[in-house]
Amino acid sequence: MCRNFLAQLREHAESIEEKGVSLVAVVPANSEQLKDFIDVFGPYPFPILGDPEQQAYKDLRLKKVSAVKSGKIIFKYLKEGRMREIFPKDRKQAKIVRKAMLSQDVYQLGGTWLIDTTGEIHWHHIDEEPADHATIPAIMEALNKHAPTAP
């Protein structure tokens, strides 16, 4: 699960929900991993659901990064002195990240979806690599075009 993207969503949750939509995150973690993550990195003003079998990821045909590309990305982070973006300085946070990397599918990429209550997809962004999340401006633009008016 990408803690940086979840933090961005947390920061903008109010402005997203003002558009009349509900924000929900789905992550490839089981309930214990999710609880540990939220205890250390939370709270979040929206539900985060665990999908340890990655069924939603499969149903939405989300991609996985290859082991080779993953290695290149880690090497690049090492070379550029950006390992803190992967491993936080805080010991509790670093422990959760290490545990997740050893027990979850680190190759699974995510996506961002605007789905209405009937299940119709109005907009989506499929991540092409680990840091390729939808930007908040792109999400807000999609909401401006497709979201219902706030209640």
DSSP file (Angstrom, degrees, kcal/mol; ACC not computed):
  #  RESIDUE AA STRUCTURE BP1 BP2  ACC     N-H-->O    O-->H-N    N-H-->O    O-->H-N    TCO  KAPPA ALPHA  PHI   PSI    X-CA   Y-CA   Z-CA
    1    1 A M              0   0    0      0, 0.0     2,-1.0     0, 0.0     3,-0.1   0.000 360.0 360.0 360.0 140.8    0.0    0.0    0.0
    2    2 A C     >  -     0   0    0      1,-0.2     4,-2.4     2,-0.1     5,-0.2  -0.727 360.0-173.4 -92.7 102.3    1.3    3.4   -0.8
    3    3 A R  H  > S+     0   0    0     -2,-1.0     4,-2.0     1,-0.2    -1,-0.2   0.823  83.9  56.3 -64.7 -30.9    1.4    5.4    2.3
    4    4 A N  H  > S+     0   0    0      2,-0.2     4,-1.9     1,-0.2    -1,-0.2   0.915 109.6  44.6 -68.4 -41.6    2.4    8.6    0.4
    5    5 A F  H  > S+     0   0    0      2,-0.2     4,-2.5     1,-0.2    -2,-0.2   0.909 112.8  51.4 -68.4 -41.3   -0.6    8.4   -1.8
    6    6 A L  H  X S+     0   0    0     -4,-2.4     4,-2.4     1,-0.2    -1,-0.2   0.885 108.7  52.4 -61.5 -37.1   -2.9    7.6    1.1
    7    7 A A  H  X S+     0   0    0     -4,-2.0     4,-2.4     2,-0.2    -1,-0.2   0.897 108.8  49.8 -65.3 -39.6   -1.5   10.7    2.9
    8    8 A Q  H  X S+     0   0    0     -4,-1.9     4,-1.5     2,-0.2    -2,-0.2   0.919 111.3  48.6 -63.8 -42.9   -2.2   12.9   -0.1
    9    9 A L  H  X S+     0   0    0     -4,-2.5     4,-0.6     1,-0.2    -2,-0.2   0.899 110.7  51.5 -63.3 -39.9   -5.8   11.5   -0.2
   10   10 A R  H >< S+     0   0    0     -4,-2.4     3,-0.9     1,-0.2     4,-0.4   0.925 108.2  51.8 -60.9 -44.4   -6.1   12.2    3.5
   11   11 A E  H 3< S+     0   0    0     -4,-2.4    -1,-0.2     1,-0.2    -2,-0.2   0.819 121.2  32.5 -62.4 -31.8   -4.9   15.8    3.1
   12   12 A H  H 3X S+     0   0    0     -4,-1.5     4,-2.1    -5,-0.1    -1,-0.2   0.270  85.4 108.8-110.0   9.8   -7.5   16.4    0.3
   13   13 A A  H <X S+     0   0    0     -3,-0.9     4,-2.9    -4,-0.6     5,-0.2   0.887  77.9  52.0 -57.1 -42.8  -10.3   14.2    1.6
   14   14 A E  H  > S+     0   0    0     -4,-0.4     4,-1.7     1,-0.2    -1,-0.2   0.932 111.3  45.5 -62.7 -45.7  -12.6   17.1    2.6
   15   15 A S  H  4 S+     0   0    0      2,-0.2     4,-0.3     1,-0.2    -1,-0.2   0.831 114.6  50.1 -68.5 -30.0  -12.3   18.8   -0.8
   16   16 A I  H ><>S+     0   0    0     -4,-2.1     3,-1.4     1,-0.2     5,-0.6   0.934 112.1  46.1 -69.4 -46.9  -12.9   15.5   -2.5
   17   17 A E  H ><5S+     0   0    0     -4,-2.9     3,-1.9     1,-0.3    -2,-0.2   0.743  98.4  70.7 -71.6 -22.1  -16.0   14.7   -0.4
   18   18 A E  T 3<5S+     0   0    0     -4,-1.7   132,-0.3     1,-0.3    -1,-0.3   0.698  87.6  67.9 -63.4 -17.5  -17.4   18.2   -0.9
   19   19 A K  T < 5S-     0   0    0     -3,-1.4    -1,-0.3    -4,-0.3    -2,-0.2   0.405 124.6-102.3 -82.1   2.7  -18.0   17.1   -4.5
   20   20 A G  T < 5S+     0   0    0     -3,-1.9     2,-0.3     1,-0.3    -2,-0.2   0.724  84.3 116.9  85.9  21.8  -20.6   14.7   -3.2
   21   21 A V      < -     0   0    0     -5,-0.6     2,-0.4    -4,-0.2    -1,-0.3  -0.825  60.8-125.1-119.8 160.1  -18.6   11.5   -3.4
   22   22 A S        -     0   0    0     -2,-0.3     2,-0.5    -3,-0.1    24,-0.1  -0.878  20.5-140.9-103.0 136.9  -17.3    9.0   -0.9
   23   23 A L        +     0   0    0     -2,-0.4     2,-0.4    22,-0.1    -6,-0.0  -0.856  26.5 169.7 -99.1 127.8  -13.6    8.2   -0.7
   24   24 A V        -     0   0    0     -2,-0.5     2,-0.4    22,-0.2    24,-0.2  -0.999  17.8-154.0-138.2 134.2  -12.7    4.6   -0.1
   25   25 A A  E     -a   48   0A   0     22,-2.5    24,-3.5    -2,-0.4     2,-0.5  -0.886   3.0-161.6-108.8 142.1   -9.2    3.0   -0.4
   26   26 A V  E     -a   49   0A   0     -2,-0.4    24,-0.2    22,-0.2    22,-0.0  -0.991  13.9-178.1-121.5 127.7   -8.6   -0.6   -1.2
   27   27 A V  E     -a   50   0A   0     22,-2.8    24,-2.9    -2,-0.5     2,-2.0  -0.914  37.7-113.3-127.9 152.6   -5.2   -2.0   -0.3
   28   28 A P  S    S+     0   0    0      0, 0.0    77,-0.4     0, 0.0     2,-0.3  -0.354  79.3 107.9 -82.9  61.2   -3.6   -5.5   -0.8
   29   29 A A        -     0   0    0     -2,-2.0    -2,-0.2    20,-0.2    24,-0.1  -0.940  66.2-119.2-135.7 154.5   -3.4   -6.2    2.9
   30   30 A N     >  -     0   0    0     -2,-0.3     4,-2.6    21,-0.2     5,-0.2  -0.364  42.9 -94.7 -85.5 175.1   -5.1   -8.5    5.4
   31   31 A S  H  > S+     0   0    0      1,-0.2     4,-2.4     2,-0.2     5,-0.2   0.857 123.8  50.1 -63.0 -37.2   -7.0   -7.1    8.4
   32   32 A E  H  > S+     0   0    0      2,-0.2     4,-2.5     1,-0.2    -1,-0.2   0.936 113.0  45.9 -66.5 -46.0   -4.0   -7.4   10.8
   33   33 A Q  H  > S+     0   0    0      1,-0.2     4,-2.4     2,-0.2    -2,-0.2   0.901 113.7  50.4 -62.0 -40.6   -1.6   -5.7    8.5
   34   34 A L  H  X S+     0   0    0     -4,-2.6     4,-2.7     2,-0.2     5,-0.2   0.916 109.9  49.3 -65.1 -44.3   -4.2   -3.0    7.8
   35   35 A K  H  X S+     0   0    0     -4,-2.4     4,-2.7     2,-0.2    -2,-0.2   0.937 112.2  48.4 -60.5 -47.1   -4.8   -2.4   11.6
   36   36 A D  H  X S+     0   0    0     -4,-2.5     4,-1.5     1,-0.2     5,-0.2   0.909 112.4  49.6 -59.2 -42.9   -1.1   -2.1   12.2
   37   37 A F  H  X S+     0   0    0     -4,-2.4     4,-3.4     1,-0.2     5,-0.5   0.943 113.0  44.8 -62.1 -49.3   -0.7    0.3    9.3
   38   38 A I  H  X S+     0   0    0     -4,-2.7     4,-1.9     1,-0.2    -2,-0.2   0.876 108.9  57.4 -65.9 -37.4   -3.6    2.6   10.5
   39   39 A D  H  < S+     0   0    0     -4,-2.7    -1,-0.2    -5,-0.2    -2,-0.2   0.868 120.0  29.8 -58.7 -36.3   -2.3    2.5   14.1
   40   40 A V  H  < S+     0   0    0     -4,-1.5    -2,-0.2    -3,-0.3    -1,-0.2   0.860 134.6  26.1 -93.7 -40.8    1.0    3.9   13.0
   41   41 A F  H  < S+     0   0    0     -4,-3.4    -3,-0.2    -5,-0.2    -2,-0.2   0.596 110.9 102.6-101.4 -13.3    0.2    6.0    9.9
   42   42 A G     <  +     0   0    0     -4,-1.9     2,-0.1    -5,-0.5    -3,-0.0   0.013  15.3 110.2 -83.1-169.9   -3.4    6.9   10.6
   43   43 A P        -     0   0    0      0, 0.0    -4,-0.0     0, 0.0   -33,-0.0   0.517  47.3-172.8 -84.1 168.6   -6.0    8.1   11.3
   44   44 A Y        -     0   0    0     -2,-0.1     4,-0.1     2,-0.1    -2,-0.1  -0.974  26.5-138.4-124.5 140.5   -7.7    8.5    7.9
   45   45 A P  S    S+     0   0    0      0, 0.0   -22,-0.1     0, 0.0    -1,-0.0   0.201  87.6  53.5 -84.7  19.1  -11.0   10.2    7.4
   46   46 A F  S    S-     0   0    0    -24,-0.1   -22,-0.2   -21,-0.0    -2,-0.1  -0.973  96.1 -90.1-145.6 155.9  -12.2    7.5    4.9
   47   47 A P        -     0   0    0      0, 0.0   -22,-2.5     0, 0.0     2,-0.5  -0.417  29.4-157.5 -70.5 143.5  -12.4    3.8    5.1
   48   48 A I  E     -a   25   0A   0    -24,-0.2     2,-0.4    -2,-0.1   -22,-0.2  -0.986  12.9-159.9-119.7 118.8   -9.5    1.6    4.0
   49   49 A L  E     -a   26   0A   0    -24,-3.5   -22,-2.8    -2,-0.5     2,-0.3  -0.798  11.1-131.2-103.6 139.3  -10.5   -1.9    3.0
   50   50 A G  E     +a   27   0A   0     -2,-0.4   -20,-0.1   -24,-0.2   -19,-0.1  -0.700  21.3 178.7 -89.8 139.7   -8.1   -4.8    2.8
   51   51 A D    >   +     0   0    0    -24,-2.9     3,-1.9    -2,-0.3   -21,-0.2  -0.595   9.5 166.5-134.5  70.2   -8.0   -7.1   -0.3
   52   52 A P  T 3  S+     0   0    0      0, 0.0   -22,-0.1     0, 0.0    53,-0.1   0.769  79.8  51.4 -63.4 -25.2   -5.3   -9.6    0.6
   53   53 A E  T 3  S-     0   0    0    -24,-0.1   -23,-0.0    -3,-0.1    -2,-0.0   0.519 104.7-133.8 -85.9  -5.5   -6.4  -11.9   -2.3
   54   54 A Q    <>  +     0   0    0     -3,-1.9     4,-2.2   -27,-0.1     5,-0.2   0.791  54.1 147.9  59.5  32.8   -6.2   -8.9   -4.6
   55   55 A Q  H  > S+     0   0    0      1,-0.2     4,-3.2     2,-0.2     5,-0.2   0.915  70.4  49.7 -64.8 -42.5   -9.5   -9.8   -6.2
   56   56 A A  H  > S+     0   0    0      1,-0.2     4,-2.2     2,-0.2    -1,-0.2   0.896 109.9  52.4 -62.3 -38.5  -10.4   -6.1   -6.9
   57   57 A Y  H  4>S+     0   0    0      2,-0.2     5,-2.8     1,-0.2    -1,-0.2   0.906 113.1  44.0 -62.9 -42.0   -7.0   -5.7   -8.5
   58   58 A K  H ><5S+     0   0    0     -4,-2.2     3,-1.3     3,-0.2    -2,-0.2   0.928 112.7  51.2 -67.8 -45.5   -7.6   -8.7  -10.7
   59   59 A D  H 3<5S+     0   0    0     -4,-3.2    -2,-0.2     1,-0.3    -1,-0.2   0.862 114.1  43.9 -61.0 -36.0  -11.1   -7.6  -11.6
   60   60 A L  T 3<5S-     0   0    0     -4,-2.2    -1,-0.3    -5,-0.2    -2,-0.2   0.395 110.7-124.9 -90.0   2.9  -10.0   -4.1  -12.5
   61   61 A R  T < 5 +     0   0    0     -3,-1.3    -3,-0.2    -4,-0.2     2,-0.1   0.885  42.7 179.1  55.9  44.8   -7.0   -5.6  -14.5
   62   62 A L      < -     0   0    0     -5,-2.8    -1,-0.2    -6,-0.2    49,-0.1  -0.455  22.4-117.0 -76.7 153.4   -4.4   -3.6  -12.6
   63   63 A K        -     0   0    0     64,-0.4    46,-2.6    47,-0.3     2,-0.4  -0.274  13.4-140.7 -88.5 169.2   -0.8   -4.1  -13.5
   64   64 A K  B     -B  108   0B   0     44,-0.2     2,-0.3    -2,-0.1    44,-0.2  -0.970  20.2-123.2-125.4 145.9    2.2   -5.4  -11.6
   65   65 A V        -     0   0    0     42,-3.0    64,-0.1    -2,-0.4     2,-0.0  -0.666  34.1-112.7 -84.4 143.8    5.7   -4.0  -11.9
   66   66 A S     >  -     0   0    0     -2,-0.3     4,-2.6     1,-0.1     5,-0.2  -0.355  19.2-117.4 -73.8 158.0    8.3   -6.6  -13.0
   67   67 A A  H  > S+     0   0    0      2,-0.2     4,-2.3     1,-0.2     5,-0.1   0.875 116.3  52.5 -61.5 -37.6   11.1   -7.7  -10.6
   68   68 A V  H  > S+     0   0    0      2,-0.2     4,-2.1     1,-0.2    -1,-0.2   0.944 111.4  44.5 -64.2 -48.7   13.7   -6.2  -12.9
   69   69 A K  H  > S+     0   0    0      1,-0.2     4,-2.3     2,-0.2    -2,-0.2   0.892 111.8  53.9 -64.2 -38.7   12.0   -2.8  -13.1
   70   70 A S  H  X S+     0   0    0     -4,-2.6     4,-2.4     1,-0.2    -1,-0.2   0.919 108.2  49.8 -60.3 -44.2   11.4   -2.8   -9.3
   71   71 A G  H  X S+     0   0    0     -4,-2.3     4,-2.5     1,-0.2    -1,-0.2   0.893 109.8  51.0 -61.2 -40.6   15.2   -3.5   -8.8
   72   72 A K  H  X S+     0   0    0     -4,-2.1     4,-2.3     2,-0.2    -1,-0.2   0.887 109.6  50.5 -64.3 -39.2   16.0   -0.6  -11.1
   73   73 A I  H  X S+     0   0    0     -4,-2.3     4,-2.3     2,-0.2    -2,-0.2   0.931 111.5  47.1 -65.1 -45.1   13.7    1.7   -9.2
   74   74 A I  H  X S+     0   0    0     -4,-2.4     4,-2.5     1,-0.2    -2,-0.2   0.914 111.6  51.3 -63.3 -42.3   15.3    0.8   -5.9
   75   75 A F  H  X S+     0   0    0     -4,-2.5     4,-2.8     1,-0.2    -1,-0.2   0.913 109.5  50.9 -59.8 -42.5   18.7    1.3   -7.3
   76   76 A K  H  X S+     0   0    0     -4,-2.3     4,-2.3     2,-0.2    -2,-0.2   0.914 109.8  49.5 -61.5 -43.9   17.7    4.7   -8.6
   77   77 A Y  H  <>S+     0   0    0     -4,-2.3     5,-3.2     2,-0.2     4,-0.4   0.911 112.3  48.4 -62.2 -42.2   16.4    5.6   -5.1
   78   78 A L  H ><5S+     0   0    0     -4,-2.5     3,-1.2     3,-0.2    -2,-0.2   0.943 112.3  48.5 -60.5 -48.5   19.7    4.4   -3.5
   79   79 A K  H 3<5S+     0   0    0     -4,-2.8    -2,-0.2     1,-0.3    -1,-0.2   0.858 115.0  44.8 -60.8 -38.2   21.8    6.4   -6.1
   80   80 A E  T 3<5S-     0   0    0     -4,-2.3    -1,-0.3    -5,-0.2    -2,-0.2   0.397 112.3-116.5 -90.1   3.2   19.7    9.6   -5.5
   81   81 A G  T < 5S+     0   0    0     -3,-1.2     3,-0.3    -4,-0.4    -3,-0.2   0.854  76.6 127.9  67.7  34.5   19.7    9.3   -1.7
   82   82 A R    > < +     0   0    0     -5,-3.2     3,-1.9    -6,-0.2     4,-0.4   0.071  19.4 118.7-111.3  23.4   15.9    8.9   -1.6
   83   83 A M  G >>  +     0   0    0     -6,-0.4     4,-3.5     1,-0.3     3,-1.6   0.769  65.6  70.9 -64.0 -23.9   15.6    5.7    0.5
   84   84 A R  G 34 S+     0   0    0      1,-0.3    -1,-0.3    -3,-0.3     5,-0.1   0.730  88.5  64.4 -63.7 -20.1   13.7    7.6    3.1
   85   85 A E  G <4 S+     0   0    0     -3,-1.9    -1,-0.3     1,-0.1    -2,-0.2   0.751 115.3  30.0 -72.2 -22.1   10.8    7.7    0.6
   86   86 A I  T <4 S+     0   0    0     -3,-1.6    -2,-0.2    -4,-0.4    -3,-0.1   0.841 129.7  35.7 -97.7 -50.7   10.7    3.9    0.9
   87   87 A F  S  < S-     0   0    0     -4,-3.5    -1,-0.3    10,-0.0     7,-0.1  -0.910  84.2-139.3-110.5 110.6   11.8    3.4    4.5
   88   88 A P        -     0   0    0      0, 0.0     6,-0.1     0, 0.0    -3,-0.1  -0.201  13.4-127.0 -65.0 158.6   10.7    6.1    6.9
   89   89 A K  S    S+     0   0    0     -5,-0.1     2,-0.1     4,-0.1    -5,-0.0   0.857  86.3  92.8 -72.1 -37.7   13.0    7.5    9.6
   90   90 A D  S  > S-     0   0    0      1,-0.1     4,-2.8     2,-0.1     5,-0.2  -0.390  75.9-139.9 -61.5 129.9   10.5    6.8   12.4
   91   91 A R  H  > S+     0   0    0      1,-0.2     4,-2.2     2,-0.2     5,-0.2   0.885  99.2  48.7 -64.1 -41.7   11.2    3.3   13.8
   92   92 A K  H  > S+     0   0    0      2,-0.2     4,-1.8     1,-0.2    -1,-0.2   0.917 114.9  45.8 -65.1 -41.8    7.5    2.2   14.2
   93   93 A Q  H  > S+     0   0    0      2,-0.2     4,-2.4     1,-0.2    -2,-0.2   0.925 111.9  50.9 -65.8 -44.3    6.8    3.3   10.6
   94   94 A A  H  X S+     0   0    0     -4,-2.8     4,-2.7     1,-0.2    -2,-0.2   0.878 108.2  53.5 -61.2 -37.8    9.9    1.6    9.3
   95   95 A K  H  X S+     0   0    0     -4,-2.2     4,-2.5     2,-0.2    -1,-0.2   0.915 109.3  47.8 -63.5 -43.4    8.9   -1.6   11.0
   96   96 A I  H  X S+     0   0    0     -4,-1.8     4,-2.4     2,-0.2    -2,-0.2   0.911 112.6  49.3 -63.6 -42.6    5.5   -1.6    9.4
   97   97 A V  H  X S+     0   0    0     -4,-2.4     4,-2.5     2,-0.2    -2,-0.2   0.934 112.1  47.6 -63.9 -46.7    7.0   -0.9    6.0
   98   98 A R  H  X S+     0   0    0     -4,-2.7     4,-1.6     1,-0.2    -2,-0.2   0.928 112.5  49.5 -59.3 -45.6    9.5   -3.7    6.3
   99   99 A K  H  X S+     0   0    0     -4,-2.5     4,-1.2     1,-0.2    -1,-0.2   0.908 111.9  48.4 -61.4 -42.5    6.8   -6.1    7.5
  100  100 A A  H  X S+     0   0    0     -4,-2.4     4,-2.5     1,-0.2     3,-0.3   0.904 108.4  53.7 -64.5 -41.5    4.6   -5.2    4.6
  101  101 A M  H  < S+     0   0    0     -4,-2.5     5,-0.3     1,-0.2    -1,-0.2   0.813 112.4  45.1 -64.9 -29.0    7.4   -5.6    2.1
  102  102 A L  H  < S+     0   0    0     -4,-1.6    -1,-0.2    -5,-0.2    -2,-0.2   0.701 124.6  30.6 -85.9 -20.3    8.1   -9.1    3.3
  103  103 A S  H  < S+     0   0    0     -4,-1.2     2,-0.2    -3,-0.3    -2,-0.2   0.563 109.2  63.9-118.6 -10.4    4.4  -10.2    3.5
  104  104 A Q  S  < S-     0   0    0     -4,-2.5     2,-1.3    -5,-0.2   -75,-0.1  -0.691  92.5 -91.5-113.6 167.3    2.6   -8.4    0.7
  105  105 A D    >   -     0   0    0    -77,-0.4     3,-1.2    -2,-0.2    -3,-0.1  -0.644  39.6-176.6 -78.2  96.6    2.8   -8.3   -3.0
  106  106 A V  T 3  S+     0   0    0     -2,-1.3    -1,-0.2    -5,-0.3   -41,-0.1   0.589  78.0  61.9 -73.6  -9.1    5.3   -5.5   -3.5
  107  107 A Y  T 3  S+     0   0    0    -43,-0.1   -42,-3.0    -3,-0.1     2,-0.3   0.588  77.2 109.3 -91.2 -10.9    4.9   -5.8   -7.3
  108  108 A Q  B <   -B   64   0B   0     -3,-1.2   -44,-0.2   -44,-0.2     2,-0.2  -0.502  54.8-156.7 -71.6 126.0    1.2   -4.9   -7.3
  109  109 A L        -     0   0    0    -46,-2.6     2,-0.1    -2,-0.3   -47,-0.1  -0.625   8.7-144.4 -96.8 161.8    0.4   -1.5   -8.8
  110  110 A G        -     0   0    0     -2,-0.2    17,-2.2    19,-0.2   -47,-0.3  -0.250   8.6-156.4-111.1-162.8   -2.7    0.4   -8.0
  111  111 A G  E     -C  126   0C   0     15,-0.2     2,-0.4    -2,-0.1    15,-0.2  -0.967  16.6-122.6-167.4 169.9   -5.2    2.7   -9.7
  112  112 A T  E     -C  125   0C   0     13,-2.5    13,-2.4    -2,-0.3     2,-0.4  -0.995  29.6-172.9-129.0 133.5   -7.7    5.4   -8.9
  113  113 A W  E     -C  124   0C   0     -2,-0.4     2,-0.6    11,-0.2    11,-0.2  -0.953  24.7-153.8-132.5 143.0  -11.3    5.1  -10.0
  114  114 A L  E     +C  123   0C   0      9,-2.7     8,-3.2    -2,-0.4     9,-1.1  -0.940  32.1 170.7-113.6 103.8  -14.4    7.3  -10.0
  115  115 A I  E     -C  121   0C   0     -2,-0.6     6,-0.2     6,-0.2    -2,-0.1  -0.948  23.3-138.9-119.9 131.5  -17.3    4.8   -9.9
  116  116 A D    >   -     0   0    0      4,-2.6     3,-2.0    -2,-0.4    31,-0.0  -0.256  36.7 -92.0 -83.6 177.5  -20.9    5.8   -9.3
  117  117 A T  T 3  S+     0   0    0      1,-0.3    -1,-0.1     2,-0.1    -2,-0.0   0.645 125.8  56.5 -67.0 -14.1  -23.4    3.9   -7.1
  118  118 A T  T 3  S-     0   0    0      2,-0.1    -1,-0.3     0, 0.0     3,-0.1   0.508 120.9-106.0 -91.2  -5.2  -24.6    1.8  -10.1
  119  119 A G  S <  S+     0   0    0     -3,-2.0     2,-0.3     1,-0.3    -2,-0.1   0.443  70.5 146.6  95.1   1.1  -21.0    0.6  -10.7
  120  120 A E        -     0   0    0      1,-0.1    -4,-2.6    -5,-0.0     2,-0.6  -0.563  45.7-134.4 -74.7 131.7  -20.5    2.7  -13.8
  121  121 A I  E     +C  115   0C   0     -2,-0.3    -6,-0.2    -6,-0.2     3,-0.1  -0.768  27.9 173.0 -88.2 122.5  -16.9    3.8  -14.2
  122  122 A H  E     -     0   0C   0     -8,-3.2     2,-0.3    -2,-0.6    -1,-0.2   0.700  66.8  -2.7-100.0 -25.6  -16.7    7.5  -15.1
  123  123 A W  E     +C  114   0C   0     -9,-1.1    -9,-2.7     2,-0.0    -1,-0.4  -0.976  63.2 176.3-162.6 149.5  -12.9    8.0  -14.8
  124  124 A H  E     -C  113   0C   0     -2,-0.3     2,-0.4   -11,-0.2   -11,-0.2  -0.993  18.1-156.4-156.3 159.7   -9.8    6.1  -13.9
  125  125 A H  E     -C  112   0C   0    -13,-2.4   -13,-2.5    -2,-0.3     2,-0.6  -0.986  14.2-156.8-134.6 124.3   -6.0    6.2  -13.7
  126  126 A I  E     -C  111   0C   0     -2,-0.4   -15,-0.2   -15,-0.2     2,-0.1  -0.916  23.5-122.2-105.4 122.1   -4.0    3.0  -13.8
  127  127 A D        -     0   0    0    -17,-2.2   -64,-0.4    -2,-0.6     6,-0.1  -0.367  20.1-168.6 -64.0 135.5   -0.6    3.2  -12.3
  128  128 A E  S    S+     0   0    0      4,-0.3    -1,-0.1     1,-0.2     5,-0.1   0.636  74.8   4.8 -97.3 -19.6    2.3    2.3  -14.6
  129  129 A E  S >  S-     0   0    0      3,-0.1     3,-2.0   -64,-0.1    -1,-0.2  -0.939  93.4 -83.6-155.1 170.2    4.9    2.2  -11.9
  130  130 A P  T 3  S+     0   0    0      0, 0.0   -20,-0.1     0, 0.0    -3,-0.0   0.802 126.1  38.9 -54.7 -35.8    5.0    2.5   -8.1
  131  131 A A  T 3  S+     0   0    0      1,-0.2     2,-1.5     2,-0.0    -4,-0.0   0.387  88.3 101.3 -95.6   5.3    5.1    6.3   -8.0
  132  132 A D    <   +     0   0    0     -3,-2.0    -4,-0.3   -22,-0.0     2,-0.2  -0.424  48.8 149.7 -91.4  62.2    2.7    6.8  -10.9
  133  133 A H        -     0   0    0     -2,-1.5    -7,-0.1    -6,-0.1     2,-0.1  -0.528  57.9 -87.9 -87.8 159.3   -0.5    7.6   -8.9
  134  134 A A        -     0   0    0     -9,-0.2     2,-0.2    -2,-0.2    -1,-0.1  -0.412  49.5-119.8 -59.5 140.0   -3.2    9.9  -10.1
  135  135 A T     >  -     0   0    0      1,-0.1     4,-2.3    -2,-0.1     5,-0.2  -0.509  15.0-118.6 -81.1 155.2   -2.4   13.5   -9.1
  136  136 A I  H  > S+     0   0    0      1,-0.2     4,-2.8     2,-0.2     5,-0.2   0.917 115.9  53.4 -60.2 -43.4   -4.8   15.4   -6.8
  137  137 A P  H  > S+     0   0    0      0, 0.0     4,-2.3     0, 0.0    -1,-0.2   0.900 109.4  49.0 -58.9 -38.1   -5.4   18.0   -9.6
  138  138 A A  H  > S+     0   0    0      2,-0.2     4,-2.3     1,-0.2    -2,-0.2   0.901 112.0  48.5 -66.8 -39.8   -6.3   15.2  -12.0
  139  139 A I  H  X S+     0   0    0     -4,-2.3     4,-2.5     2,-0.2    -1,-0.2   0.931 112.4  48.2 -63.6 -45.4   -8.7   13.7   -9.5
  140  140 A M  H  X S+     0   0    0     -4,-2.8     4,-2.5     1,-0.2    -2,-0.2   0.887 110.4  51.7 -64.2 -38.6  -10.3   17.1   -8.8
  141  141 A E  H  X S+     0   0    0     -4,-2.3     4,-1.5    -5,-0.2    -1,-0.2   0.922 110.6  48.2 -62.9 -43.7  -10.6   17.7  -12.5
  142  142 A A  H  X S+     0   0    0     -4,-2.3     4,-2.5     1,-0.2     5,-0.4   0.899 111.8  50.1 -63.4 -40.0  -12.4   14.3  -13.0
  143  143 A L  H  X S+     0   0    0     -4,-2.5     4,-2.4     1,-0.2    -2,-0.2   0.897 106.7  54.6 -65.3 -39.6  -14.6   15.1  -10.0
  144  144 A N  H  < S+     0   0    0     -4,-2.5    -1,-0.2     1,-0.2    -2,-0.2   0.849 116.2  39.3 -61.5 -33.1  -15.5   18.5  -11.5
  145  145 A K  H  < S+     0   0    0     -4,-1.5    -2,-0.2    -5,-0.2    -1,-0.2   0.846 133.6  16.5 -82.7 -35.9  -16.6   16.8  -14.7
  146  146 A H  H  < S+     0   0    0     -4,-2.5    -3,-0.2    -5,-0.1    -2,-0.2   0.637  92.7 102.3-119.5 -18.4  -18.3   13.7  -13.3
  147  147 A A  S  < S-     0   0    0     -4,-2.4  -127,-0.1    -5,-0.4  -126,-0.1  -0.359  70.1-112.4 -76.1 150.7  -19.2   14.0   -9.6
  148  148 A P        -     0   0    0      0, 0.0     2,-0.2     0, 0.0    -1,-0.1  -0.317  45.4 -87.7 -68.6 163.3  -22.7   14.7   -8.4
  149  149 A T        -     0   0    0      1,-0.1  -130,-0.1  -129,-0.1  -129,-0.0  -0.488  54.6 -94.1 -70.4 143.7  -23.3   18.0   -6.8
  150  150 A A              0   0    0   -132,-0.3    -1,-0.1     1,-0.2  -132,-0.1  -0.265 360.0 360.0 -58.8 145.0  -22.6   17.9   -3.0
  151  151 A P              0   0    0      0, 0.0    -1,-0.2     0, 0.0  -132,-0.1   0.505 360.0 360.0 -64.0 360.0  -25.7   17.2   -0.9
